[in-house]
Amino acid sequence: MQDLLLSARALLTMDGRNTIIQNGAVLVRGDKIVAVGALADLALQFPAAQRKDFGKSVLMPGLVNAHCHSGFLRGTAEGLPLWDWLRLFIDPMHRVLQPGDAEAASWLCYGESLLAGTTTAVDMWRYMSGSARAAEQLGLRVVMVPYVGEAEGFDYFDTLDQNEQLIQDWHGAANGRINVWVGVEHQFYFTEAACRRAVIMCDKYGVGLHTHSNESKLEIPEAQKRFGLLPVQALEKLGLLEPEHVLLAHCVWLDQKEIDLIARHNIGVAHNPTSNMKLASGAAPVEKLIAAGIAVGIGSDGEKENNNLDIFEEMKIVSLLAKFSAMKADALDSWYILRSATIEGARALGMADRIGSLEPGKQADIIALRADNAHLTPFISDGPFQNLHHNIVHAAQGSDVIMTMVDGKIVAENGMLLTGDMAAYIHVAEQVCDQVIRRRTDWLSVNTSGAHSPV
């Protein structure tokens, strides 16, 4: 096993001090980071290592997409608020979705993610054996969370039986890159008995639980009508905050009691600003969540409600939405946003001991970001005007990524997947999209009011 020494003009470790190393390097052995430091020092310490220098670029941890959905419907479901969008477009799609369609979506989205510097993604999707095959070959680290609906009227989603089988078949596969959690599409889509079983499954298999919560303002009165409680309080009553690792997506409409409850249970939150703006859901109280000590990761949400999976773009939107909604130019420091896309995102998943920063002993999930372009100029990596973190948050794009490594293996370089054929995935997704839209249109011609809505 030959050591590999990666180097660049600057290295962002995202350790506890946000250390930047000038002319830095990372020594990779197998799937692990062995050493991090100045290139001159590591070159002397490991003279036999194979060298790979990225010149005027930044080496940094791979990005964590804390909440997404595989898909292929970009631009075909637009201009509606959340629950109407679900009723008229998305849930009818789920009614006609077939396993081959779902797998094609994951090949497309996982390839897109790796090319844009995402090395870990939490994907809530359907028929996820196909997703596992895509992640295994392409090299993405995934937390796979099936869309599960167990309440009456939602029998077209995956079931807890299917979720459990997926855990048994795939959890821990591909050197631990493939993780399977229990998925709860939404508390409104579950019965109390199903909630109890979901918690039992988490405990039995030692896996986490992921669900949407407090995304829309309409959820507040609906939860109060059903449970006499606020949504997060209802999650607690249903037992869904009990597993060791719980990740809540969105959390836009929270009051302080709910924030305190999330903090007390050590729950992670996935913040999805583009989706929340596009569906007119609102702006999550991120600064309050951070002040409570809650780990907040960044999610793209699905391709249909974002319309891309570029977490670099999402970082800029996190910053701008926070500043605009609070009318404070200093809302959310750039360093925190960068941490939210890396180490804090990992912490939200309960994976900060393995990924999220460049430190010895962690998995070698590393990206190189080119900085020899106009929109990252000037490149000032030290001194009082050091601007790397500001420019990465506000100017970098997924297309600037020139190398993506997961588990010590380079899976994408210079805009090309090394583990798959992106052109083929695009071609298949085009065909699948056309077929699914036709089937959805046929279904809606008979069911003119759309799918059953929980609110």
ROFI-109542 format. One record per residue (C-alpha): residue number from 0; y, x negated, z negated; residue in three letters. Coordinates in pm, whole numbers. Each point is the difference from the previous one (the first is absolute). Layout:
<pts>
zanu NUM v Y u X w Z dogu Ala
...
</pts>
This chain:
<pts>
zanu 0 v 0 u 0 w 0 dogu Met
zanu 1 v 319 u -171 w 119 dogu Gln
zanu 2 v 322 u 45 w -192 dogu Asp
zanu 3 v 295 u 146 w 192 dogu Leu
zanu 4 v 356 u -103 w -84 dogu Leu
zanu 5 v 261 u 252 w 115 dogu Leu
zanu 6 v 364 u -108 w -4 dogu Ser
zanu 7 v 345 u 133 w 91 dogu Ala
zanu 8 v 370 u -66 w -55 dogu Arg
zanu 9 v -6 u 227 w -306 dogu Ala
zanu 10 v -270 u 154 w -215 dogu Leu
zanu 11 v 55 u 316 w -207 dogu Leu
zanu 12 v -261 u 10 w -274 dogu Thr
zanu 13 v 104 u 336 w -152 dogu Met
zanu 14 v -115 u -139 w -334 dogu Asp
zanu 15 v 164 u 108 w -325 dogu Gly
zanu 16 v 309 u -211 w 77 dogu Arg
zanu 17 v 25 u 86 w 371 dogu Asn
zanu 18 v -40 u -369 w 72 dogu Thr
zanu 19 v 107 u -128 w 341 dogu Ile
zanu 20 v -146 u -336 w 106 dogu Ile
zanu 21 v 190 u -193 w 266 dogu Gln
zanu 22 v -232 u -145 w 267 dogu Asn
zanu 23 v -280 u 167 w -189 dogu Gly
zanu 24 v -372 u 17 w 56 dogu Ala
zanu 25 v -310 u 195 w -106 dogu Val
zanu 26 v -345 u -156 w -18 dogu Leu
zanu 27 v -269 u 254 w 94 dogu Val
zanu 28 v -369 u -59 w -70 dogu Arg
zanu 29 v -233 u 272 w 118 dogu Gly
zanu 30 v 156 u 333 w -102 dogu Asp
zanu 31 v 213 u -139 w -285 dogu Lys
zanu 32 v 332 u -172 w -57 dogu Ile
zanu 33 v -69 u -336 w -167 dogu Val
zanu 34 v 347 u -151 w -24 dogu Ala
zanu 35 v 364 u 85 w 69 dogu Val
zanu 36 v 281 u -254 w 15 dogu Gly
zanu 37 v 212 u -232 w 212 dogu Ala
zanu 38 v -164 u -105 w 327 dogu Leu
zanu 39 v 56 u -367 w -75 dogu Ala
zanu 40 v -188 u 28 w -328 dogu Asp
zanu 41 v -291 u 210 w 125 dogu Leu
zanu 42 v -45 u -214 w 311 dogu Ala
zanu 43 v -54 u -301 w -226 dogu Leu
zanu 44 v -225 u 193 w -238 dogu Gln
zanu 45 v -219 u 147 w 279 dogu Phe
zanu 46 v 7 u -255 w 285 dogu Pro
zanu 47 v -313 u 138 w 168 dogu Ala
zanu 48 v 136 u 353 w 32 dogu Ala
zanu 49 v 55 u 150 w 341 dogu Gln
zanu 50 v 373 u 46 w 51 dogu Arg
zanu 51 v 182 u 302 w 144 dogu Lys
zanu 52 v 380 u -8 w -6 dogu Asp
zanu 53 v 215 u 301 w 89 dogu Phe
zanu 54 v 331 u -184 w 30 dogu Gly
zanu 55 v 314 u 202 w -66 dogu Lys
zanu 56 v -176 u 288 w -166 dogu Ser
zanu 57 v -80 u 145 w -341 dogu Val
zanu 58 v -345 u 7 w -156 dogu Leu
zanu 59 v -40 u 292 w -239 dogu Met
zanu 60 v -263 u 235 w -140 dogu Pro
zanu 61 v -135 u 266 w 233 dogu Gly
zanu 62 v 165 u 338 w -44 dogu Leu
zanu 63 v -154 u 291 w -190 dogu Val
zanu 64 v 31 u 347 w 156 dogu Asn
zanu 65 v -51 u 213 w -309 dogu Ala
zanu 66 v -42 u 332 w 183 dogu His
zanu 67 v -79 u 80 w 361 dogu Cys
zanu 68 v -211 u 229 w 215 dogu His
zanu 69 v -178 u -113 w 313 dogu Ser
zanu 70 v 94 u 217 w 295 dogu Gly
zanu 71 v 100 u 31 w 367 dogu Phe
zanu 72 v 259 u 281 w 11 dogu Leu
zanu 73 v 328 u -191 w 2 dogu Arg
zanu 74 v 283 u 213 w 128 dogu Gly
zanu 75 v -210 u 315 w 41 dogu Thr
zanu 76 v 82 u 167 w -332 dogu Ala
zanu 77 v 374 u -15 w -57 dogu Glu
zanu 78 v 293 u 187 w -150 dogu Gly
zanu 79 v -157 u 194 w -288 dogu Leu
zanu 80 v 5 u -28 w -380 dogu Pro
zanu 81 v -318 u -109 w -176 dogu Leu
zanu 82 v -196 u 319 w -61 dogu Trp
zanu 83 v 85 u 159 w 338 dogu Asp
zanu 84 v -85 u -332 w 169 dogu Trp
zanu 85 v -338 u 2 w -175 dogu Leu
zanu 86 v -68 u 367 w 77 dogu Arg
zanu 87 v 95 u -6 w 367 dogu Leu
zanu 88 v -96 u -350 w 113 dogu Phe
zanu 89 v -195 u -221 w -238 dogu Ile
zanu 90 v -253 u 225 w -169 dogu Asp
zanu 91 v -91 u 166 w 333 dogu Pro
zanu 92 v -67 u -353 w 127 dogu Met
zanu 93 v -234 u -58 w -293 dogu His
zanu 94 v -185 u 321 w 87 dogu Arg
zanu 95 v -91 u -131 w 347 dogu Val
zanu 96 v -29 u -372 w -78 dogu Leu
zanu 97 v -334 u -162 w 79 dogu Gln
zanu 98 v -148 u -326 w -141 dogu Pro
zanu 99 v 55 u -193 w 324 dogu Gly
zanu 100 v 366 u 104 w 5 dogu Asp
zanu 101 v 50 u -119 w -355 dogu Ala
zanu 102 v -163 u -336 w 67 dogu Glu
zanu 103 v 217 u -60 w 309 dogu Ala
zanu 104 v 309 u 60 w -214 dogu Ala
zanu 105 v -103 u -263 w -253 dogu Ser
zanu 106 v -66 u -268 w 263 dogu Trp
zanu 107 v 350 u 66 w 138 dogu Leu
zanu 108 v 180 u 9 w -334 dogu Cys
zanu 109 v -185 u -292 w -160 dogu Tyr
zanu 110 v 76 u -215 w 302 dogu Gly
zanu 111 v 366 u 101 w -11 dogu Glu
zanu 112 v 14 u -79 w -371 dogu Ser
zanu 113 v -144 u -351 w 33 dogu Leu
zanu 114 v 233 u -89 w 285 dogu Leu
zanu 115 v 297 u 104 w -216 dogu Ala
zanu 116 v -104 u -207 w -303 dogu Gly
zanu 117 v -176 u 261 w -213 dogu Thr
zanu 118 v -316 u -148 w -151 dogu Thr
zanu 119 v -83 u 283 w -245 dogu Thr
zanu 120 v 31 u 371 w 72 dogu Ala
zanu 121 v -76 u 312 w -203 dogu Val
zanu 122 v -122 u 240 w 266 dogu Asp
zanu 123 v -60 u 369 w -72 dogu Met
zanu 124 v -189 u 132 w 301 dogu Trp
zanu 125 v -312 u 184 w 122 dogu Arg
zanu 126 v -359 u -94 w 89 dogu Tyr
zanu 127 v 68 u -347 w -135 dogu Met
zanu 128 v -325 u -172 w 86 dogu Ser
zanu 129 v 173 u -66 w 333 dogu Gly
zanu 130 v 302 u -135 w -186 dogu Ser
zanu 131 v -229 u -235 w -192 dogu Ala
zanu 132 v -148 u -132 w 325 dogu Arg
zanu 133 v 351 u -66 w 133 dogu Ala
zanu 134 v 110 u -177 w -319 dogu Ala
zanu 135 v -318 u -207 w -10 dogu Glu
zanu 136 v 45 u -135 w 352 dogu Gln
zanu 137 v 378 u -30 w 16 dogu Leu
zanu 138 v 28 u -166 w -341 dogu Gly
zanu 139 v 240 u 236 w -177 dogu Leu
zanu 140 v -28 u 43 w -377 dogu Arg
zanu 141 v -15 u 374 w -64 dogu Val
zanu 142 v -10 u 254 w -277 dogu Val
zanu 143 v -162 u 294 w 178 dogu Met
zanu 144 v 76 u 340 w -147 dogu Val
zanu 145 v -151 u 304 w 173 dogu Pro
zanu 146 v 208 u 314 w 37 dogu Tyr
zanu 147 v -196 u 230 w -230 dogu Val
zanu 148 v 64 u 371 w -39 dogu Gly
zanu 149 v -227 u 204 w -226 dogu Glu
zanu 150 v 196 u 321 w -59 dogu Ala
zanu 151 v -61 u 320 w 194 dogu Glu
zanu 152 v 168 u -14 w 340 dogu Gly
zanu 153 v -16 u -379 w 27 dogu Phe
zanu 154 v -364 u -41 w 95 dogu Asp
zanu 155 v 97 u -174 w 326 dogu Tyr
zanu 156 v 87 u -320 w -190 dogu Phe
zanu 157 v -252 u -258 w -122 dogu Asp
zanu 158 v -202 u 88 w -310 dogu Thr
zanu 159 v -67 u -184 w -323 dogu Leu
zanu 160 v -360 u -36 w 117 dogu Asp
zanu 161 v 122 u -188 w 308 dogu Gln
zanu 162 v 238 u -204 w -216 dogu Asn
zanu 163 v -284 u -101 w -231 dogu Glu
zanu 164 v -223 u -97 w 292 dogu Gln
zanu 165 v 280 u -217 w 141 dogu Leu
zanu 166 v 31 u -178 w -337 dogu Ile
zanu 167 v -373 u -65 w -6 dogu Gln
zanu 168 v -4 u -125 w 361 dogu Asp
zanu 169 v 314 u -211 w 18 dogu Trp
zanu 170 v 171 u -79 w -332 dogu His
zanu 171 v 13 u -378 w -46 dogu Gly
zanu 172 v -111 u -77 w 356 dogu Ala
zanu 173 v 141 u -279 w 218 dogu Ala
zanu 174 v 35 u -249 w -285 dogu Asn
zanu 175 v 177 u 264 w -209 dogu Gly
zanu 176 v 264 u 75 w 264 dogu Arg
zanu 177 v -119 u 360 w 32 dogu Ile
zanu 178 v 69 u 215 w -304 dogu Asn
zanu 179 v -69 u 373 w -22 dogu Val
zanu 180 v 185 u 221 w -246 dogu Trp
zanu 181 v -24 u 368 w -79 dogu Val
zanu 182 v 244 u 205 w 204 dogu Gly
zanu 183 v 175 u 316 w -112 dogu Val
zanu 184 v 214 u 125 w 288 dogu Glu
zanu 185 v 211 u 193 w -249 dogu His
zanu 186 v -60 u 170 w -332 dogu Gln
zanu 187 v 61 u 334 w 177 dogu Phe
zanu 188 v -297 u -74 w 227 dogu Tyr
zanu 189 v -241 u -41 w -295 dogu Phe
zanu 190 v -172 u 220 w -256 dogu Thr
zanu 191 v -16 u -102 w -365 dogu Glu
zanu 192 v -373 u -64 w 36 dogu Ala
zanu 193 v 63 u -226 w 297 dogu Ala
zanu 194 v 263 u -191 w -199 dogu Cys
zanu 195 v -255 u -60 w -276 dogu Arg
zanu 196 v -253 u -128 w 251 dogu Arg
zanu 197 v 260 u -229 w 161 dogu Ala
zanu 198 v 70 u -164 w -336 dogu Val
zanu 199 v -372 u -37 w -73 dogu Ile
zanu 200 v -45 u -172 w 338 dogu Met
zanu 201 v 279 u -247 w -76 dogu Cys
zanu 202 v -167 u -92 w -328 dogu Asp
zanu 203 v -351 u -15 w 146 dogu Lys
zanu 204 v 90 u -236 w 283 dogu Tyr
zanu 205 v 294 u -185 w -158 dogu Gly
zanu 206 v 243 u 107 w 272 dogu Val
zanu 207 v 354 u 133 w 6 dogu Gly
zanu 208 v 150 u 338 w 92 dogu Leu
zanu 209 v 281 u 73 w 243 dogu His
zanu 210 v 193 u 321 w 65 dogu Thr
zanu 211 v 334 u 136 w 116 dogu His
zanu 212 v 235 u 132 w -266 dogu Ser
zanu 213 v 357 u 129 w -34 dogu Asn
zanu 214 v 70 u -56 w 368 dogu Glu
zanu 215 v 181 u 328 w 63 dogu Ser
zanu 216 v 237 u 198 w -220 dogu Lys
zanu 217 v -219 u 305 w 62 dogu Leu
zanu 218 v -279 u -156 w -206 dogu Glu
zanu 219 v 198 u 39 w -323 dogu Ile
zanu 220 v 8 u 384 w -21 dogu Pro
zanu 221 v -352 u 20 w 148 dogu Glu
zanu 222 v -143 u -226 w -273 dogu Ala
zanu 223 v 188 u 195 w -264 dogu Gln
zanu 224 v -140 u 326 w 140 dogu Lys
zanu 225 v -358 u -131 w 8 dogu Arg
zanu 226 v -11 u -211 w -314 dogu Phe
zanu 227 v 320 u 69 w -194 dogu Gly
zanu 228 v 69 u -373 w 37 dogu Leu
zanu 229 v 182 u -252 w 215 dogu Leu
zanu 230 v -219 u -160 w 270 dogu Pro
zanu 231 v -74 u -328 w -182 dogu Val
zanu 232 v -65 u 191 w -321 dogu Gln
zanu 233 v -246 u 214 w 197 dogu Ala
zanu 234 v -172 u -315 w 128 dogu Leu
zanu 235 v -43 u -109 w -361 dogu Glu
zanu 236 v -138 u 341 w -100 dogu Lys
zanu 237 v -247 u -16 w 289 dogu Leu
zanu 238 v -115 u -344 w -117 dogu Gly
zanu 239 v 120 u -175 w 315 dogu Leu
zanu 240 v 199 u -263 w -192 dogu Leu
zanu 241 v -306 u -119 w -193 dogu Glu
zanu 242 v -161 u -252 w 242 dogu Pro
zanu 243 v 81 u -366 w -57 dogu Glu
zanu 244 v 188 u -25 w 332 dogu His
zanu 245 v 205 u 296 w 125 dogu Val
zanu 246 v 251 u -18 w 284 dogu Leu
zanu 247 v 243 u 286 w 67 dogu Leu
zanu 248 v 167 u 27 w 339 dogu Ala
zanu 249 v 365 u 110 w 37 dogu His
zanu 250 v 114 u 109 w -351 dogu Cys
zanu 251 v 334 u 120 w 134 dogu Val
zanu 252 v 67 u 296 w -230 dogu Trp
zanu 253 v -64 u -137 w -348 dogu Leu
zanu 254 v 173 u 67 w -327 dogu Asp
zanu 255 v 13 u -252 w -283 dogu Gln
zanu 256 v -296 u 157 w -181 dogu Lys
zanu 257 v -216 u -60 w 304 dogu Glu
zanu 258 v 127 u -357 w 42 dogu Ile
zanu 259 v -88 u -70 w -362 dogu Asp
zanu 260 v -345 u 149 w 56 dogu Leu
zanu 261 v -62 u -219 w 307 dogu Ile
zanu 262 v 108 u -308 w -198 dogu Ala
zanu 263 v -216 u 90 w -300 dogu Arg
zanu 264 v -311 u 31 w 217 dogu His
zanu 265 v 84 u -322 w 192 dogu Asn
zanu 266 v -1 u 187 w 329 dogu Ile
zanu 267 v 114 u -165 w 325 dogu Gly
zanu 268 v 240 u 171 w 239 dogu Val
zanu 269 v 18 u -35 w 380 dogu Ala
zanu 270 v 356 u 48 w 126 dogu His
zanu 271 v 25 u 131 w 360 dogu Asn
zanu 272 v 370 u 14 w 89 dogu Pro
zanu 273 v -20 u 52 w 377 dogu Thr
zanu 274 v -241 u 290 w -35 dogu Ser
zanu 275 v 200 u 151 w -284 dogu Asn
zanu 276 v 316 u -7 w 210 dogu Met
zanu 277 v -163 u 117 w 322 dogu Lys
zanu 278 v -164 u 302 w -163 dogu Leu
zanu 279 v 318 u 67 w -202 dogu Ala
zanu 280 v -195 u -36 w -324 dogu Ser
zanu 281 v 261 u -202 w -190 dogu Gly
zanu 282 v 50 u -344 w -157 dogu Ala
zanu 283 v -236 u -122 w -272 dogu Ala
zanu 284 v 160 u -121 w -328 dogu Pro
zanu 285 v -122 u -357 w 55 dogu Val
zanu 286 v 246 u -167 w -237 dogu Glu
zanu 287 v -110 u 231 w -283 dogu Lys
zanu 288 v -365 u -75 w 76 dogu Leu
zanu 289 v 66 u -373 w -9 dogu Ile
zanu 290 v 199 u 32 w -325 dogu Ala
zanu 291 v -305 u 170 w -153 dogu Ala
zanu 292 v -219 u -298 w 94 dogu Gly
zanu 293 v -191 u 187 w 271 dogu Ile
zanu 294 v -145 u -200 w 291 dogu Ala
zanu 295 v 156 u 137 w 320 dogu Val
zanu 296 v -153 u -97 w 333 dogu Gly
zanu 297 v 130 u 82 w 347 dogu Ile
zanu 298 v -187 u 227 w 239 dogu Gly
zanu 299 v 58 u 82 w 363 dogu Ser
zanu 300 v -174 u 338 w -34 dogu Asp
zanu 301 v -165 u 108 w 326 dogu Gly
zanu 302 v 97 u -89 w 357 dogu Glu
zanu 303 v 92 u 363 w 64 dogu Lys
zanu 304 v 253 u 18 w -284 dogu Glu
zanu 305 v 142 u -349 w 40 dogu Asn
zanu 306 v -67 u -85 w 329 dogu Asn
zanu 307 v -118 u -353 w -61 dogu Asn
zanu 308 v -181 u -202 w -266 dogu Leu
zanu 309 v 253 u -286 w -26 dogu Asp
zanu 310 v 46 u -82 w -369 dogu Ile
zanu 311 v 281 u -246 w 83 dogu Phe
zanu 312 v 198 u 290 w 143 dogu Glu
zanu 313 v -98 u 209 w -301 dogu Glu
zanu 314 v 149 u -260 w -236 dogu Met
zanu 315 v 340 u 38 w 162 dogu Lys
zanu 316 v -22 u 377 w -27 dogu Ile
zanu 317 v -99 u -27 w -368 dogu Val
zanu 318 v 321 u -194 w -57 dogu Ser
zanu 319 v 229 u 223 w 204 dogu Leu
zanu 320 v -133 u 328 w -138 dogu Leu
zanu 321 v 40 u -123 w -357 dogu Ala
zanu 322 v 359 u -109 w 63 dogu Lys
zanu 323 v 94 u 313 w 191 dogu Phe
zanu 324 v -159 u 252 w -237 dogu Ser
zanu 325 v 154 u -163 w -309 dogu Ala
zanu 326 v 324 u -97 w 176 dogu Met
zanu 327 v -41 u -347 w -153 dogu Lys
zanu 328 v 10 u -306 w 224 dogu Ala
zanu 329 v -196 u -200 w -258 dogu Asp
zanu 330 v -288 u 248 w -35 dogu Ala
zanu 331 v -340 u -171 w 27 dogu Leu
zanu 332 v 23 u -378 w 20 dogu Asp
zanu 333 v -152 u -158 w 313 dogu Ser
zanu 334 v -238 u -208 w -210 dogu Trp
zanu 335 v -143 u 313 w -159 dogu Tyr
zanu 336 v -49 u 167 w 336 dogu Ile
zanu 337 v -180 u -308 w 129 dogu Leu
zanu 338 v -217 u 1 w -312 dogu Arg
zanu 339 v -69 u 369 w 51 dogu Ser
zanu 340 v -145 u -80 w 343 dogu Ala
zanu 341 v -214 u -281 w -145 dogu Thr
zanu 342 v -86 u -63 w -366 dogu Ile
zanu 343 v 128 u 331 w -141 dogu Glu
zanu 344 v -187 u 186 w 271 dogu Gly
zanu 345 v -310 u -192 w -104 dogu Ala
zanu 346 v 67 u 91 w -364 dogu Arg
zanu 347 v 31 u 367 w 93 dogu Ala
zanu 348 v -355 u -26 w 140 dogu Leu
zanu 349 v -133 u -194 w -299 dogu Gly
zanu 350 v -55 u -301 w 227 dogu Met
zanu 351 v 273 u -240 w -113 dogu Ala
zanu 352 v -258 u -246 w -132 dogu Asp
zanu 353 v -134 u -47 w 355 dogu Arg
zanu 354 v 282 u 54 w 251 dogu Ile
zanu 355 v 377 u 38 w 30 dogu Gly
zanu 356 v 117 u -357 w -62 dogu Ser
zanu 357 v -77 u -353 w 118 dogu Leu
zanu 358 v -156 u -156 w -309 dogu Glu
zanu 359 v -314 u -209 w -53 dogu Pro
zanu 360 v -312 u 209 w -50 dogu Gly
zanu 361 v 122 u 303 w 194 dogu Lys
zanu 362 v -141 u 125 w 327 dogu Gln
zanu 363 v 153 u -172 w 301 dogu Ala
zanu 364 v 192 u 298 w 139 dogu Asp
zanu 365 v 293 u -180 w 163 dogu Ile
zanu 366 v 246 u 67 w 280 dogu Ile
zanu 367 v 246 u -218 w 191 dogu Ala
zanu 368 v 334 u 154 w 99 dogu Leu
zanu 369 v 196 u -173 w 275 dogu Arg
zanu 370 v 362 u -76 w -85 dogu Ala
zanu 371 v 120 u -162 w 323 dogu Asp
zanu 372 v 152 u 322 w 129 dogu Asn
zanu 373 v 349 u 147 w -2 dogu Ala
zanu 374 v -57 u 274 w -256 dogu His
zanu 375 v -125 u -246 w -264 dogu Leu
zanu 376 v 285 u -244 w 61 dogu Thr
zanu 377 v 143 u -167 w -207 dogu Pro
zanu 378 v -317 u -129 w -165 dogu Phe
zanu 379 v 110 u -114 w -346 dogu Ile
zanu 380 v -300 u -68 w -220 dogu Ser
zanu 381 v 170 u -160 w -301 dogu Asp
zanu 382 v 334 u -41 w -176 dogu Gly
zanu 383 v 253 u 262 w -114 dogu Pro
zanu 384 v -7 u 185 w 332 dogu Phe
zanu 385 v -382 u 15 w 29 dogu Gln
zanu 386 v -55 u 308 w 214 dogu Asn
zanu 387 v -372 u 15 w 82 dogu Leu
zanu 388 v -79 u 298 w -221 dogu His
zanu 389 v 304 u 195 w 123 dogu His
zanu 390 v -77 u -68 w 365 dogu Asn
zanu 391 v -370 u 73 w -31 dogu Ile
zanu 392 v 80 u 338 w -158 dogu Val
zanu 393 v 289 u 97 w 227 dogu His
zanu 394 v -70 u -175 w 332 dogu Ala
zanu 395 v -364 u -105 w 41 dogu Ala
zanu 396 v -231 u 206 w 219 dogu Gln
zanu 397 v -375 u 24 w 26 dogu Gly
zanu 398 v 24 u -157 w 346 dogu Ser
zanu 399 v 132 u -319 w -166 dogu Asp
zanu 400 v -344 u -63 w -153 dogu Val
zanu 401 v -167 u -289 w 184 dogu Ile
zanu 402 v -312 u -35 w -216 dogu Met
zanu 403 v -201 u 230 w -223 dogu Thr
zanu 404 v -280 u -133 w -219 dogu Met
zanu 405 v -229 u 213 w -216 dogu Val
zanu 406 v -262 u -152 w -230 dogu Asp
zanu 407 v 66 u -342 w 151 dogu Gly
zanu 408 v -62 u 114 w 359 dogu Lys
zanu 409 v 279 u 14 w 258 dogu Ile
zanu 410 v -34 u 347 w 154 dogu Val
zanu 411 v 322 u 18 w 204 dogu Ala
zanu 412 v 222 u -266 w 153 dogu Glu
zanu 413 v 299 u 0 w 234 dogu Asn
zanu 414 v -12 u 375 w 51 dogu Gly
zanu 415 v -372 u 13 w 81 dogu Met
zanu 416 v -294 u 132 w -200 dogu Leu
zanu 417 v -269 u -268 w -25 dogu Leu
zanu 418 v -260 u 242 w -131 dogu Thr
zanu 419 v 37 u 291 w 239 dogu Gly
zanu 420 v 146 u 141 w 322 dogu Asp
zanu 421 v 325 u 184 w -64 dogu Met
zanu 422 v 32 u 114 w 362 dogu Ala
zanu 423 v -339 u 170 w -25 dogu Ala
zanu 424 v 96 u 174 w -326 dogu Tyr
zanu 425 v 321 u 129 w 159 dogu Ile
zanu 426 v -192 u 130 w 301 dogu His
zanu 427 v -254 u 186 w -213 dogu Val
zanu 428 v 270 u 143 w -229 dogu Ala
zanu 429 v 186 u 142 w 302 dogu Glu
zanu 430 v -314 u 186 w 108 dogu Gln
zanu 431 v -80 u 117 w -351 dogu Val
zanu 432 v 353 u 128 w -56 dogu Cys
zanu 433 v -13 u 209 w 316 dogu Asp
zanu 434 v -336 u 153 w -97 dogu Gln
zanu 435 v 104 u 78 w -358 dogu Val
zanu 436 v 328 u 159 w 108 dogu Ile
zanu 437 v -191 u 224 w 241 dogu Arg
zanu 438 v -246 u 107 w -271 dogu Arg
zanu 439 v 284 u 54 w -248 dogu Arg
zanu 440 v 191 u 211 w 254 dogu Thr
zanu 441 v -309 u 214 w 59 dogu Asp
zanu 442 v -46 u 51 w -374 dogu Trp
zanu 443 v 367 u 93 w -50 dogu Leu
zanu 444 v -14 u 251 w 286 dogu Ser
zanu 445 v -244 u 199 w -214 dogu Val
zanu 446 v 144 u -87 w -344 dogu Asn
zanu 447 v 367 u 52 w 82 dogu Thr
zanu 448 v 125 u -43 w -356 dogu Ser
zanu 449 v -152 u -348 w -23 dogu Gly
zanu 450 v -221 u -136 w -275 dogu Ala
zanu 451 v -15 u 131 w -356 dogu His
zanu 452 v 295 u -123 w -204 dogu Ser
zanu 453 v -35 u -74 w -373 dogu Pro
zanu 454 v 364 u 88 w -74 dogu Val
</pts>
